[in-house]
Amino acid sequence: MNTTNESRTRIPVGDLRRALPLATVLLALLAGLMAWSGVRQWRDARLGEDVERARDAAAAAVLSTYDAQTRQLASRLASEPVKAALAAGDTAAAVAALREGWAGVEHAEILEGSLDAAYQDPAAYGFAKLALLEAAMQGDAVAARVIKDGEATAFGLAAAVPQGVVYVRLPLSQLTQGFDAVAISGGGYLALRQGGFSVRERGNAGLRDGAEVMAHAVGRTGLRVAAAVPDSESGPLGLEAIPALVAAVVLAALAVLALLVMRGGVRLPTFGKKAAVVEEADEPTLGEALLREPPPPPSSRAATAPKDTYTQAEPKAVEVDPGIFRAYDIRGIVGQTLSVDVAELIGLAIGSVMREEDLADIVVGRDGRLSGPDLVGGLIEGLRKAGRNVIDIGLAPTPVAYFGAYHLRTGSCVAVTGSHNPPDYNGFKIVVGGQTLSGDAITDLYERIRDNRLHVANVRGDLQQRDVSGDYIQRIADDVQLDRPLKVVVDAGNGVAGDIAPQLLETIGAEVIPLYCDVDGTFPNHHPDPSEPHNLEDLIQTVKRFDADIGLAFDGDGDRLGVVTKEGAIIFPDRLLMLFAADVLERNPGALIIYDVKCTGKMQGWVLRHGGTPMMWKTGHSLIKAKMRETGAELAGEMSGHFFFQERWYGFDDGLYSAARLLEILANRAETPSEVLAELPDGVSTPEIKVAVDEGTPHAIVERFVEGASFEGARLSTIDGLRADWDDGWGLVRASNTTPILVLRFEADNNQALERIKTEFRTRLQALAPELTMTF
């Protein structure tokens, strides 16, 4: 017995000798791999250090040039010839004295402080140039930044003078010469950036997307130098440079030892006769075994496994109303235009689109409406029939469903929600592959159903339940924490936001008093629409009763935000957008800020004065998100209360996250929240005015209004309805894309101008559609 066991545990010498050539080669290869990895990591580390030095040198050089040019303008404005010319009112002489001896100046001028001529056509004049001039008039020092002046990108300087503002344009090379002169190691990347714009790039441009990680600010100029090096992979087994080199030496020594043994320079120990017996009884090699006994044939299971094939769906006798397919979502009345069968067809249509885009997984969530569970059931059935795997997150605000698509890496989601519409409404907000469906993409879903271009998979998709609300709250709390506690009343209007908003705001450091935060799809207290002032009356009273710092209101699915102060003042969303814009632009000079056609006429000047680029666009959450994606805007907002943060967030509309960002700003200020909000520019304005019309007629009425409109002295915009801007105010009429109403809004410098503008619109609408009831 002992002899048998001993022979089984001994290593045959013959096997060792036959294995030595292979072992030698493997050890040598591993040693080479470790050595190569160590050298590569050492080289990458050196490259990273070289690029960091180049970045710092470039930033110092740009700052030196920037300071020199701003000092140049300041000293020339303080010179006697310039001061004398300005005192005499001779701006031409002042400009000539300013330019004399200043090498490289391309253009100089003195403009009136009102900038009226520039504001007549700001797009043609240049938003960046306007922002520079506004910044100069707001401060005492020289303002400077990279601007677009006409077709050229240049270095602009501006400073306030008694006659207005001085503007000087220098070639960009005057600013970037130091940056261009810095040596950069091969394979690295440097960029001089202002906001989202790269002024200059050097090196490997393929690294530009990841360069912000190593960005270094150029003083307080608003410029920064971004840098990047190629990704450095860790060595085998995660070893860094020195351990990898040590491992290479050890492996090389073992390879040499194996080579010596193989050539007889070193003898292996012998194991006696028993070992020899075992050696003679060697098992066959793999090749010999295969010759003796062929391997079994492959299993036929793979050949017979069902493939994920598709067939056209059997036509269902379900009437689908094309009117529910709106501009940026699907919306209808439950029991009339929406049913479980319709929801299933919509799920099949969405699943068919996903199949064509090779997308497998989708998140589904719903608001608190009574029809939600049934419609979700139908939707999920359709998605699964199309072979899509569904992650049902249950009761959740729409932004949490959007978050789920990012967090669970599906890229697709559907929020079943009626938003702020009456209780008998419901609908679907749809994201496929990271893009919110709108316009033609929504119409295509209807056409697929109408034409039966719906595909049923041979294998149904999976279904799982998942709660992501905790992850959502944690993600925001990791980003936002209040510098001091604020007492906040939260009115969810019995909408789905009541299930999560109090917990979220408490987590970031607020003291929360919940109001109507129990989810009830009948909305028994008031309708969850913060854009209607009468829906905020209970919130105002509760804020006063509890002496809270501020009151927050959410709509039915939590993607819109309303705000009231402790004194009972309603802060319209366009003024909130101003506060958000100022905050974002502090960290992102020159960033694009998008606002919809219903926002205040003061928005453009406010964004410019804070160093940003303003853009007015169409109303609609999906239309705004598409424009943000197209332009790279950092922030957007609508008068309805939708806010879209790209900075530090995901770019979708989120009333809950917007509330957190608002409290963050207010808690960071020494003033009370009411004082901070009171500082925002304001005029005499109306809330959104909604005029009911027959179903299907809003767009036709507005089209006729646009065709016949003639407003003397006004600048007209027709990107969404018709907006007429006068010097002292503006008015708007547009068709709602969610309900059969016309939406109007008016703003002016004073009550007299406001009434004049309202009368202009009312008179024309009454002539066009005398059946309308207009009380504004």
Secondary structure, 3 states (H helix, E strand, C coil): CHHHHHHHHCCCHHHHHHHHHHHHHHHHHHHHHHHHHHHHHHHHHHHHHHHHHHHHHHHHHHHHHHHHHHHHHHHHHCCHHHHHHHHCCCHHHHHHHHHCCCCCCCEEEEECCCCHHHHHCHHHHCHHHHHHHHHHHHCCCCEEEEEEECCEEEEEEEEEECCEEEEEEEECHHHHHHHHHCCCCCCCEEEEEECCEEEEEEECHHHHHHHHHHCEECCCCCEEEEEECCCCCCCHHHCCHHHHHHHHHHHHHHHHHHHHHHHCCCCCCCCHHHHHHHHHCCCCCHHHHHHHCCCCCCCCHHHHCCCCCEEECCCCCCCCCHHHECCCCEEEEECCCECHHHHHHHHHHHHHHHHHCCCCEEEEEECCCCCHHHHHHHHHHHHHHCCCEEEEEEECCHHHHHHHHHHCCCCCEEEECCCCCCCCEEEEEEEECCEECCCHHHHHHHHHHHCCCCEEECCCCCEEECCCHHHHHHHHHHHCCCCCCCEEEEECCCCHHHHCHHHHHHHCCCEEEEECCCCCCCCCCCCCCCCCHHHHHHHHHHHHHCCCCEEEEECCCCCCEEEEECCCCEECHHHHHHHHHHHHHHHCCCCEEEEECCCCCCHHHHHHHCCCEEEEECCCHHHHHHHHHHHCCCEEECCCCCEEECCCCCCCECHHHHHHHHHHHHHCCCCCHHHHHHCCCCCEECCCEEEECCCCCHHHHHHHHHHHCCCCCCEEECCCCEEEEECCEEEEEEECCCCCEEEEEEEECCHHHHHHHHHHHHHHHHHHCCCCCCCC
